[in-house]
Amino acid sequence: MLGILPATAQDITVDKGQRVPRKGWIALPYGFSSDTWDVAVGIGGGTSGWLSDTSITYGAATYSSNGTWSVILGGNGYPTGILDRLYVEPLANYFHYTNLQVFLPGNPEYLSSPNLAGSNDSSGENYFREGADDAWLQAQFRYVLPMGDNRDSAIHTYEVDRGMLVSAPTGGEIWDPFRSGRTSLLFRPYYRNQSVTVPETGTPYSFETLNLQVGLEYDNRDFRTNPSRGSYQKVAITRDWGALGDSDSWTFGEIELSKYFNLGETGWFRQRVIGLNAWTGYSFTWEEVDVPGLGAPVAVNRPPYYTGATLGGFNRMRGYPSNRFNGRAVSYLSAEYRLIPHWLPFSDTMVDEILDLDWWQISIFAEAGRVGDSYDLELFYNDLHYDAGIDLRFFVRNAVVRIGAAFSEETMQFVAMFGQPF
């Protein structure tokens, strides 16, 4: 719901023949059910064009039958007013859970298991469900370097015809940061505090972090919203200095790579694309110390289980619950086959008038990944976990909304989200 907006980051997407994006707002109710939420209802929406043509502001509020509730408020493409090429993407979330699924030690049936909850070889039943409060604040600062496609301006305007790019791309034809694509410096201060009631003690335990991520991003994709060719590269390092009472000091480094191949048009499909994605990371400061009487080592100077080397959820290992796996090191691979049919549902109907649907996409995907205690070659091929699934994605109001299902050896997960996963 939050993605039904005409601009993302420093992009402006306009229909063919337009010069400026349409400004306005949208609000839509929604509902869903899950093991954590039971039956939930909410309303989400946003507005575009406030502050600048690149700015969008969005929010959502959700309440469920078991008393779980959440509030989300954020934005993209805000000019900072400090530097012409510096933009900020703020995000604030608060979740109150009554039945959160947590893959951490605490399930009494697995206290003697040699495989800790959340580790790569742990059982999918090794978790507990308890109440939790989760506060999350971050601000992604992006400085767009004056090179490649952004030599003259930090903003790129995409012109589309029924959702397909017809104007000049931002990259994809050659790999050269000085001539093609967009290069950005990233700075992301991040605060999160998840207070979980641990079954063994019955008292809340705080998983808290205040950290800073610094990264370098080279985006050489032709159309950021729906790439058909080109590549994406990001290198980042995240540091928590342990300034808060409930957080360790830790450092995590990561690399993400994506590549896209355009297979062209056929009589059935307007577009056929193969997308490949890889991600890997390592917690450099992770240590394991023996605690007398516990019988197992305890990891210190590590990221909280919900960040760092973690898999499962909306974007990586979608066939597993959120944060199903967490460890010192991580590897992840994904492949998608994306098809946009010529036939368009809801054309010339009231539904199309409300949503402004330009195309829909079928995406068949497969994923592999694992976490581990060390960073070596075996991390990329030994004891991997797998899943596969299918998404239906819709280009509405010049943004992508996706719904789908993913299947793994442990469970089936339904995913509803906005934006391409990579």
Stockholm file with secondary structure:
# STOCKHOLM 1.0

chainA/1-422         MLGILPATAQDITVDKGQRVPRKGWIALPYGFSSDTWDVAVGIGGGTSGWLSDTSITYGAATYSSNGTWSVILGGNGYPTGILDRLYVEPLANYFHYTNLQVFLPGNPEYLSSPNLAGSNDSSGENYFREGADDAWLQAQFRYVLPMGDNRDSAIHTYEVDRGMLVSAPTGGEIWDPFRSGRTSLLFRPYYRNQSVTVPETGTPYSFETLNLQVGLEYDNRDFRTNPSRGSYQKVAITRDWGALGDSDSWTFGEIELSKYFNLGETGWFRQRVIGLNAWTGYSFTWEEVDVPGLGAPVAVNRPPYYTGATLGGFNRMRGYPSNRFNGRAVSYLSAEYRLIPHWLPFSDTMVDEILDLDWWQISIFAEAGRVGDSYDLELFYNDLHYDAGIDLRFFVRNAVVRIGAAFSEETMQFVAMFGQPF
#=GR chainA/1-422 SS CTTCSSCCTTEEEEETTCSSCCCEEEEEEEEEEETTTEEEEEEEEEEESSSSTTCEEEEEEEEETTSCEEEEEEEECEECSSSTTEEEEEEEEEEEEEEEEECSSCCGGGTTCSSCTTSTTCCTTCCEEEEEEEEEEEEEEEEECSSGGGSSCSCEEEEEETTEECSCCSSCSCCCTTTSSEEEEEEEEEEEEEEEECTTTCSEEEEEEEEEEEEEEEEEESCTTSCCSEEEEEEEEEEEECCSTTCCEEEEEEEEEEEEEECCCCSSEEEEEEEEEEEEEEETTCEEEECTTTSSEEEESCCCTTSSEEECSSSSSTTSCTTCEEESEEEEEEEEEEEEESCCTTTTSHHHHHHCEEEEEEEEEEEEEEEESSCSGGGGTSSCEEEEEEEEEEEETTEEEEEEEEEESSCEEEEEEESCCC
#=GC SS_cons         CTTCSSCCTTEEEEETTCSSCCCEEEEEEEEEEETTTEEEEEEEEEEESSSSTTCEEEEEEEEETTSCEEEEEEEECEECSSSTTEEEEEEEEEEEEEEEEECSSCCGGGTTCSSCTTSTTCCTTCCEEEEEEEEEEEEEEEEECSSGGGSSCSCEEEEEETTEECSCCSSCSCCCTTTSSEEEEEEEEEEEEEEEECTTTCSEEEEEEEEEEEEEEEEEESCTTSCCSEEEEEEEEEEEECCSTTCCEEEEEEEEEEEEEECCCCSSEEEEEEEEEEEEEEETTCEEEECTTTSSEEEESCCCTTSSEEECSSSSSTTSCTTCEEESEEEEEEEEEEEEESCCTTTTSHHHHHHCEEEEEEEEEEEEEEEESSCSGGGGTSSCEEEEEEEEEEEETTEEEEEEEEEESSCEEEEEEESCCC
//
